[in-house]
Amino acid sequence: MQQARDAARGHLLTLGAGLFAAGALLFTGRNDGLSRRTLDVSQRTLAMTEQGQVTDRYTRAIEQLGSDKLDVRIGGIYALERIARDSAADRTTIGEVLTAFVRTHAPWPPSLPGQYVATAPIHQVPKLQTRAPDVQACLWVLGRGGFADALGENEWLDLSVVDLRRADLRNARLGAADLRFGGLQRAATPDIPTVSCGFPSPLSSLGSGNRGDVPAAPVKRRAQTGPPGPRPQAGQAVAWCCA
């Protein structure tokens, strides 16, 4: 009898230990699932918070671009550059904003108060950095690269019909820039091969840092609004610039 009791007691202890272990595993599994859900919620909350911060920064930068104070506009331009580096998803939009700013503030042919007329002798036209520092700042930001990487195969940075006389583009990465129908006299540019539409290109005789006199494109509006065609393959730097 004693042996039977001891055996039964042993079986009960074994069963109890098994039930305890199963309960512990179930508890651990539930805690693990809860931890995962909590982590997912935390990650989503962090992503929403970061996106909200990016949106707030973007809104403030756009407001700065509309300021009537030069230093505030330049601050907005560099704030957009920082956002573009922090948020790849917003890079294309920011590139479009900056190119639109350039086209609006430096149209070709000149039509804004204070712009030098198209027929002004080039030696009388100050450098772009002097006469329109905010426009030059946009070109520097766009030229530092990254914006073209976010574009599609048939998309270009639209810098067409723009007054770029005596602009500093020497270190600009403009392999995806549409520079057609603009004023490019004495623009200091890198060695960028040009794809012509059958007309002489104002960039064709500009080498690295060249500041010689280059005839401006004829004063007329572009005949078409679409992009110039497929962009070059990676590693090819080609600027479209047609008169």
N, C-alpha and C positions, 0 to 999 in steps of 0.2 A: 504493500500500500504506500509506504513512504517513497519508494522508488517511482511509483506512478504519479504521486503528488509532485515530486521533484521534476519529473519529465514534463508534466502539464505546466508547472511554473516556468520551466525553461522555454516551452513553446510560447507561453503568453508573453514572456519577456522579449523573445525574438520578434513576435508579431507586433508588440508595442514599439520596439526599436524601428521596425520596418515602417509602421505607420508614422512615427515621428520623422523619419528620414523623408518619406513621401510628402509629408506636410511641409517640411523645410524646403524641399525642392519646389513645391507649388508656390510657397511664399516667395522664394527667391525669384522664380519665373515671373510672378506678378509684379514684383518690385522692379525687375529688369525691364519688363514691358512698360511700366509706368515711367521709369527713368528715360527710356527711349522716347516716349511721347513727350515728356517734359523737355528733353533736349531738342526735339523737332520743333516744339512750340517756341522755345527760346531762340533757335536759329531763325525761324520765320519772323519773330518779333524783331530780332537784330537786323535782318535784311530790310524789313519795313522801315525801321528807324533810320538805317543808313540811306535808303532811297528817299525818305522824307527830308533828310538833311541835304542830300544832293539837289532835290527839288527846290528847297529853300535857297540854297546857294545859287542855283541857276536863276531863280526869280530875281534875286538881288542883283546879280550880274547883268541881267537884261535891263533892269531899271537903271543901272549905271550907264549902260550904253546909250540910253536916251537922255542923259544929262546934258545941260548946256555948258558944263565945265569940262575942259579938256582933260585935266588930270583924273577926274572921276571916270570919264569914258575909257581912258587908258587902263585904269584900275579894273574896270569891268572886263576889258579884253583879256587881261592876264588872269583874272579870276575864272573866265571861261576856259582858258588853257589848262588851268589846274583841274577843273572839273572834268575836262576831256581826258586827262591823264588818269584820274581816279575812277572814272566810270566809262568803260569802253562802249556801253550801250548808248550813251549820249553823244558819242564822238561825231557821228554823222550829222546830227542836228546842229551841234555847235559849229562844225565846219560850214554848214549852210548859213548859219547866222553871221559868221565872220565874213564870208564871201559876200553876203547881201549887204553888210555894213560897208565893205569896200566899194561895191558897185553904187551904193546910194550916196556915199560921201565923196567919191572921186569919179564921176561919170565922164565918159568920152563920147562925143566932143564935150568940152567943158560947158556947163550950164548953171552952175551954182555961183552965188555971189562970192567974190574973192578968188575964184579960180582964174588962173592965167589962161588967156584965150589960146586956141589951138595954133594960131599963127605967130604967137610970141617967139622971138628968137630964143633958142634953148639956153643960151648963156645968161639970159635974163630970168629964167625960171629957176627958183631955188630948189634945192633937193627936197624930195618928198618928205623926208624926216623933219624938215624945217617948216614947210608950208602945210603939212597934214600929218602930224606925228601919230595921231590915232590910226590913220590908214596904214602908215608904215608899220606900226605895232601889229596890226592884223596880219600883214604880209609876213612879218617875222614869225609870228605864232603859227600861221599856216605852213610856212616854209620849214619849220622844225620837224615836220613829218608826223605820221600817225593818222592824220585825217584821211588821206588817200587809202589807207589800209582798210578802212571801214566801208569804202564805196564798192558798188557792184562793178562788173566788168565794163559796162557801157556808161558808167557815171564818171563825171569829172568835177573838179573844183572849178566853179564857174567864176572866173575872173575876166570875162570878156567885156568889151565896151567900157574899159576902165582907163583912167588917166594915170599911167605909171611912169610918166616922165621923171627921170632922175631918181627912180626908186632904187633902193638897195636890196637886191635879190641875190647877192653873191653866194650866200650860204644856204639859199632856199632849195628845198627838195620839191620841185614843181613838176615831177614826172607825170602827175595826173591833173595838171592845170590847163584849162581852156583860156588862152590869152588872146583870142581872136578880136579883131576890130578895136584895138585899144591904142593909146598913145604910149610909145615905149622909147622915146628919144632919150639917149644917154642913160638908160637903165643899166645899172651894174648887175650883170647876171653871171651865173656859172656857165659851164660849157653844156648847153642843152641843145641837142639836135632838134630841129623843128620839122613838123609834118605839114607841108604846104597844101593848100587847096587850089593850087594852080596860080597863086599870086606870090610875089616876093614877100618874104616874112621880115618884119622889123627886127626879129631876133637873129636873123641869119648871119649877120656880120658881128654879132656881139660875142666876145669871148669872155673868159673869166676876168671879172673886174674891168672890162673894157668900158671906157667912158667917152669914146669917140662920138662924133655926131652921126646919128642914125636917123634917116627920114622917118617921120611919124606915119602911121597908117592913114590912109585917106579919111577925111572927116565924113563918116557916114555910119548909119546904124547897121547892125548885122542883119543879113537878109533872112536868117533862119533862127529859130529859137531852140531847136533840138541840140543834143550833144554832138560833138564832131565824129563820133564813131567809137569802136572798141578801144579801150585803153591798152597801152603796151604791156607786154609780159613783164613779170617781176624782174627787176634789174635793168630795165630799159627806161631811160629818162627821155621823154618826148613831150614837148610843149606844142600844143596847137595854137597857131597864131597866123591868121589869114587876113589879108587886107580885103 
